[in-house]
Amino acid sequence: MKYSDIREHLGKFRVGIAGAGGLGSNCAAALARSGVGTVVISDFDIVEELNLDRQYYFADQTGMYKTLALKENIRKINPRINVISHEVSLTPENIPVIYAGCDVIIEAFDEASMKQMLIETVQLALPGIPLIVGSGMAGWGNNDTLRSRKIDDLLYVCGDESTQVSDDLPPLAPRVGIVANMQANLALEILLERKK
Amino acid sequence: MKILINNLKEEFNRDQMTVNEMLEIKKYTFRMRIVKINGVLIPKDGYDSTIIRDGDNVQMLYLMSGG
């Protein structure tokens, strides 16, 4: 496949991103640059100054909904990308509605309990949609611990699967960005093997 | 019974067990996890009622805060 064919192919797909923090915002930017046609982003949070340590936002966007700031940033990268945003807190009730019709879903939450809720909901209520989870990216260094693992055709995980964020092990931009880009990379791999 | 846990062969001295029994026997105490048996996700409120049988393929994924 030529590069022009690859971009045309990616333009036909819709990727759902659950959470617009460090993982979600960086993953969305990578998918938009690659030419994925539609991204569906949900988050209830607003951009705060302390988010700028790792998230794909800028100092003049503080106070905005993250989803709307991300929509603005994606439009600057590639105005042809269709961004559907939901300024809501994701729940087992609204996840199946918001992400129905996506070709791949990216789990991009911060809290482990939210990750668990999203994975259980997607796998049970949205059968057939592959889900790419991020788990373990705290701290710095240790490039070689970050990896990608296929659990089965519908569940993949990116990260070290062991480090948890804490005061001593903050979520610094490089490792969070690496995992966000691993998730985007895996999404492209799944989409480029698929006919549409 | 012999099962696979994350692609590794494990042997247990019984015919069957619930997910919670397996977690206890293996001393898997970290609670933020996903369990799939033969590709089917088991929600956390099903760990007491779901039976693991000989030959089953159990996949577990631990969820770390951060993102």
Interface residues (C-beta under 8 A of the other chain):
Chain A: G19 G21 G22 L23 G24 A108 F109 D110 E111 A112 S113 K115 Q116 I119 E120 Q123 L124 V133 G134 S135 G136 M137 A138 I151 D152 L154 L155 V157 G159 D160 E161 S162 T163 Q164 V165 P171 V176 V179
Chain B: M32 R33 I34 K36 G39 L41 P43 K44 Q59 L61 Y62 L63 M64 S65 G66 G67
